[in-house]
Amino acid sequence: MLLSLKMNYKTAMGEEYKAGCPPGNSTAGSNGDPDATKASEDFVDPWTVRTSSAKGIDYDKLIVQFGSSKIDKELINRIERATGQRPHRFLRRGIFFSHRDMNQILDAYENKKPFYLYTGRGPSSEAMHLGHLVPFIFTKWLQDVFDVPLVIQMSDDEKYLWKDLTLEQAYSYTVENAKDIIACGFDVNKTFIFSDLEYMGQSPGFYKNVVKIQKHVTFNQVKGIFGFTDSDCIGKISFPAVQAAPSFSNSFPKIFRDRTDIQCLIPCAIDQDPYFRMTRDVAPRIGHPKPALLHSTFFPALQGAQTKMSASDPNSSIFLTDTAKQIKSKVNKHAFSGGRDTVEEHRQFGGNCEVDVSFMYLTFFLEDDDSLEQIRKVS
């Protein structure tokens, strides 16, 4: 499948495919406009995820489009050898499916060189939903098996710029979401959770990196990457530099002092990749190693895998504050079923687990592979 996509890449993009190298036009859709994307195509950017397929996004196609590399069996085996631990279910099941420079991180680890983890959350609601947990669950495992520091950015400034929120509301969401993140069980001695609204004014090193990044990225570049228009506020245009800055170790002098040579590993959903393609382009020009990335698939909305779960649509989401009764009601009322059109067809063919949302959720949260396969067979 990947080979076929790569053979067609030159025709579609006008350039040869190279793993780890994004296409010259990095925007995932057509000119950054989801409405300009054909109904049959996938559209992925940091704000919109959409596909017409009930099975969800074609991730093999996305790997080629973004110029990343597939997490294959060889890489998973190497992670297992390096850590001495069974690979996380997210790796075993292809939920984390793509990477940039993960082999460099393993080289560093095997040679006893330091690296750190960086992930984040844009707090747009008081409660997080199940999809928000995915990068944090995996990051917790990475911290445990590699025993490394972790920084978690709460981009409340971003949500103030993009949403109809006051600064006070955005910060209050940071506080509430941080409680959910802390509950994941990170190492308290090796984890730093920070609010952009607070930390920017307290860390000259962080702000200096923001300014360096801003100087090396043009307005045309951010328009091409993120689809910004002339009507977007200047805060949006400058924000990508803020999300990029935690990728550089001297943004955290209390953790790494003034060292600029420590690489970071970023576990995130693949819709965040445009930020870090920009970051990787800038990094060597300002004296830092490129961040490595691990990309996850999207956690589907209750209504189906055509889009991801979103806090802005309560009917599409299961929130961490929902009661068991509320969860049961949402699943029964809204969850897309893989059941057949008639009882006779269902008895004959069984359910279609490739589109059944409840089964999709089990692939994320049911640890035992044998139990998952048994459910697949009897559905």
C-alpha positions in Angstrom: 0.0 0.0 0.0 2.7 2.5 1.0 4.8 1.6 -2.1 1.8 2.4 -4.4 1.2 5.7 -2.6 4.9 6.7 -2.9 4.8 5.9 -6.7 1.9 8.3 -7.1 3.5 11.0 -4.8 5.5 12.7 -7.5 2.4 13.1 -9.7 0.4 14.6 -6.8 3.0 16.8 -5.2 5.4 17.5 -8.1 8.4 16.1 -6.2 10.0 12.8 -5.1 8.9 11.3 -1.8 11.5 11.3 1.0 10.7 10.0 4.4 11.2 12.7 7.0 10.9 15.4 4.5 7.5 17.2 4.2 6.3 18.3 0.7 7.1 21.8 -0.3 3.5 22.8 0.1 3.0 21.5 3.7 -0.7 22.3 4.0 -2.7 19.2 4.5 -5.7 20.3 2.5 -6.2 22.5 -0.5 -4.8 26.0 0.4 -5.6 25.2 4.0 -9.3 25.3 3.3 -11.3 22.2 4.3 -14.2 23.3 2.1 -11.9 23.3 -0.9 -11.1 19.6 -0.3 -12.9 17.1 -2.4 -15.6 15.2 -0.5 -13.8 11.9 -1.1 -10.5 13.1 0.3 -9.2 13.3 3.9 -8.5 16.7 5.4 -6.2 17.1 8.4 -4.9 20.3 10.0 -4.4 21.4 13.6 -8.1 22.5 13.8 -10.0 20.3 11.4 -10.1 16.5 10.9 -12.5 15.2 8.3 -13.0 12.2 6.0 -15.8 10.7 4.1 -14.8 7.1 5.0 -16.6 5.4 7.9 -13.3 3.6 8.6 -11.6 6.9 9.3 -8.5 8.7 7.9 -6.3 6.8 5.5 -3.1 7.0 7.7 -0.8 5.4 5.1 -1.7 8.2 2.7 -1.2 10.7 5.5 2.3 9.4 6.1 3.2 10.0 2.5 1.5 13.4 2.4 3.3 14.6 5.5 6.6 13.0 4.7 6.9 11.1 8.0 8.0 7.5 8.5 5.8 4.5 9.4 6.3 2.9 12.8 7.1 -0.6 11.6 7.7 -3.9 13.3 11.5 -3.4 13.2 11.2 -0.1 15.1 8.8 -1.6 17.7 11.2 -4.5 18.2 14.0 -2.0 18.7 12.0 -0.1 21.3 11.3 -3.3 23.1 15.1 -4.3 23.1 16.1 -0.9 24.3 13.6 -0.6 27.2 13.3 -4.3 28.1 9.6 -3.7 28.2 6.7 -5.1 26.2 5.6 -2.4 23.7 2.6 -0.4 24.8 -0.8 -1.5 23.2 -0.8 1.8 21.3 2.3 0.6 19.5 1.2 -3.0 19.1 -2.1 -1.9 17.6 -0.8 0.9 15.3 -2.5 3.7 17.3 0.9 5.4 17.3 1.7 4.8 13.7 4.1 7.4 12.4 7.4 9.0 13.5 10.1 11.4 12.8 13.7 10.5 14.0 12.7 8.0 16.6 15.8 6.0 15.8 17.9 9.0 16.8 16.2 9.0 20.2 17.0 5.3 20.6 20.6 5.9 19.6 20.8 8.6 22.3 19.2 6.3 24.9 21.5 3.4 24.0 24.5 5.6 24.3 23.3 7.0 27.6 22.8 10.5 26.2 19.9 12.5 27.7 16.6 13.4 26.0 13.3 14.7 27.3 9.6 14.4 26.5 7.3 17.2 25.5 3.6 17.1 25.0 0.7 19.5 25.7 -2.9 20.4 25.9 -4.9 23.3 24.5 -7.5 23.8 27.3 -10.7 24.7 25.5 -13.2 23.2 28.0 -13.4 22.6 31.7 -13.3 18.9 31.4 -11.1 16.8 29.1 -12.6 14.0 27.0 -11.3 10.5 26.3 -9.5 11.5 23.1 -7.4 14.0 25.0 -6.1 11.2 27.2 -4.4 9.3 24.4 -1.1 11.3 24.2 -0.9 11.5 28.0 -1.4 7.7 28.5 1.3 7.0 26.0 3.6 9.7 27.3 3.2 8.3 30.8 4.4 4.9 29.5 7.4 6.5 27.7 8.4 8.4 30.8 8.2 5.1 32.8 10.2 3.0 30.4 12.9 5.6 29.5 13.0 7.4 32.9 13.3 10.9 31.4 12.0 14.4 32.2 8.7 15.6 30.8 7.4 19.1 30.0 3.7 19.7 29.4 2.6 22.9 27.8 -0.9 24.2 28.6 -1.5 26.6 25.7 -4.2 28.7 27.3 -2.9 31.7 25.2 -3.8 29.7 22.0 -7.3 29.1 23.2 -7.8 32.7 24.1 -6.8 33.7 20.6 -8.9 31.1 18.8 -12.0 30.7 21.0 -14.5 33.1 22.5 -12.9 33.1 25.9 -11.6 35.6 28.4 -8.0 35.3 29.6 -9.4 34.3 33.0 -11.6 31.5 31.5 -8.7 30.2 29.5 -6.5 30.0 32.6 -9.2 28.4 34.7 -9.5 25.7 32.1 -5.7 25.1 32.3 -6.1 24.6 36.1 -8.9 22.1 35.7 -7.3 20.2 32.8 -4.0 20.0 34.7 -5.8 18.1 37.4 -6.9 15.4 34.9 -3.3 15.3 33.5 -1.8 14.9 36.9 -4.2 12.0 37.6 -2.5 10.1 34.8 0.3 9.4 37.3 3.4 11.1 35.9 6.6 11.1 37.9 6.2 14.3 40.1 10.0 14.7 40.3 10.5 14.7 36.5 7.4 16.4 35.2 6.9 20.2 34.7 3.4 21.4 33.7 3.2 25.0 32.8 0.7 27.6 31.6 1.9 29.8 28.7 0.1 32.8 30.2 2.2 32.3 33.4 5.5 30.9 32.2 6.3 33.2 29.4 6.9 36.1 31.7 8.9 34.0 34.2 11.5 32.5 31.8 13.7 34.7 29.6 15.1 31.6 28.0 11.7 30.5 26.8 10.9 34.0 25.4 14.3 34.3 23.7 13.6 31.0 21.8 10.1 32.3 20.8 11.7 35.4 19.3 14.4 33.5 17.5 11.8 31.2 16.0 9.7 34.2 14.9 12.7 35.8 13.2 13.3 32.7 11.1 9.8 32.0 9.9 8.1 34.3 7.4 4.5 35.3 7.1 4.3 33.5 3.8 5.5 30.3 5.5 3.0 30.3 8.3 0.2 31.1 5.8 1.3 28.1 3.7 1.6 25.8 6.7 -1.4 26.8 8.7 -3.7 28.4 6.2 -3.8 31.8 8.0 -5.6 34.6 6.1 -5.3 38.4 6.2 -8.2 38.6 8.6 -6.6 36.5 11.3 -5.3 38.4 14.3 -1.5 38.7 14.7 -1.7 36.6 17.8 -2.6 33.6 15.8 0.2 34.2 13.3 2.8 34.4 16.0 1.5 31.6 18.1 3.3 28.7 16.3 6.6 30.0 17.7 5.2 29.6 21.2 4.2 25.9 20.6 7.6 25.3 19.0 9.7 26.8 21.9 9.4 23.9 24.4 11.1 21.7 21.8 14.4 23.4 22.8 16.0 22.4 26.1 17.2 25.9 27.1 13.6 27.0 27.3 13.7 25.3 30.7 16.8 26.5 32.5 15.7 25.2 35.8 15.6 21.7 34.4 18.4 21.7 31.7 20.3 24.8 32.7 21.6 26.5 29.5 22.2 23.3 27.5 21.0 23.5 23.9 22.1 20.0 22.8 19.3 17.9 24.4 16.9 16.5 21.9 13.2 16.2 22.7 10.6 13.6 21.8 7.1 14.8 21.2 4.2 12.3 21.4 1.1 13.9 19.8 -1.8 13.4 17.4 -0.7 13.8 13.8 -2.8 16.9 13.3 -0.2 18.8 15.4 2.6 17.8 13.0 2.5 21.1 11.0 3.7 23.0 14.1 6.7 20.7 14.4 7.6 20.5 10.7 8.1 24.3 11.1 10.1 23.7 14.3 12.3 21.1 12.7 13.0 23.5 9.8 14.1 26.3 12.2 16.0 24.2 14.8 19.4 23.8 13.1 19.4 27.5 12.0 19.2 28.6 15.7 21.6 25.9 17.1 19.3 23.2 18.4 18.6 19.6 17.5 15.4 18.8 15.6 12.7 17.4 17.8 11.7 13.8 17.2 8.0 12.9 17.0 5.6 10.0 17.5 2.2 10.5 15.8 -1.1 9.0 17.0 -4.3 8.3 15.1 -7.4 10.2 16.0 -9.9 9.1 18.7 -13.2 9.0 16.8 -16.3 10.9 17.7 -19.2 8.9 18.9 -21.0 9.4 15.6 -18.2 7.7 13.7 -14.6 7.9 12.5 -15.3 10.6 9.9 -14.1 13.1 12.5 -12.3 13.1 15.8 -14.0 13.5 19.2 -14.3 17.2 20.0 -15.0 19.1 23.2 -17.0 21.7 21.2 -19.6 19.1 20.5 -20.8 17.5 23.7 -22.8 14.8 21.8 -19.7 13.6 20.1 -17.6 13.3 23.3 -17.3 11.3 26.5 -15.9 13.6 29.1 -13.8 12.5 32.1 -16.4 14.1 34.4 -19.3 12.2 32.8 -21.1 9.7 35.2 -21.4 6.0 34.3 -25.1 6.7 33.5 -24.3 9.6 31.2 -21.7 7.5 29.4 -24.1 4.7 28.9 -26.7 7.1 27.6 -24.3 8.7 25.1 -23.1 5.4 23.8 -26.6 4.0 23.3 -27.9 7.1 21.7 -25.0 8.4 19.6 -22.3 5.7 19.1 -22.1 4.6 15.4 -22.8 0.8 15.2 -21.1 -1.7 13.0 -24.3 -3.8 13.1 -25.8 -4.9 9.8 -29.0 -3.6 8.3 -31.0 -6.6 9.3 -30.9 -9.2 12.0 -30.5 -11.9 9.3 -27.5 -10.2 7.8 -25.9 -9.6 11.2 -26.3 -13.3 12.1 -24.8 -14.3 8.8 -21.9 -11.8 8.6 -21.4 -10.5 12.1 -20.8 -6.9 13.0 -18.3 -4.7 11.1 -15.6 -3.9 13.7 -13.8 -1.6 11.2 -16.6 1.0 11.6 -18.1 0.2 15.0 -17.2 3.0 17.4 -17.6 1.0 20.6 -15.1 -1.6 19.3 -12.8 1.2 18.2 -12.8 2.5 21.7 -11.9 -0.9 23.0 -8.8 -0.9 20.8 -7.6 2.1 22.7 -8.4 1.0 26.3 -8.6 -2.8 26.5 -5.1 -4.0 27.4 -5.5 -7.7 26.7 -4.9 -8.5 23.0 -6.6 -11.9 23.2 -9.7 -10.5 24.8 -9.9 -7.8 22.0 -9.5 -10.4 19.3 -12.2 -12.6 20.9 -14.6 -9.7 20.9 -13.8 -9.0 17.3 -14.6 -12.6 16.3 -17.9 -13.0 18.2 -19.3 -9.5 17.3 
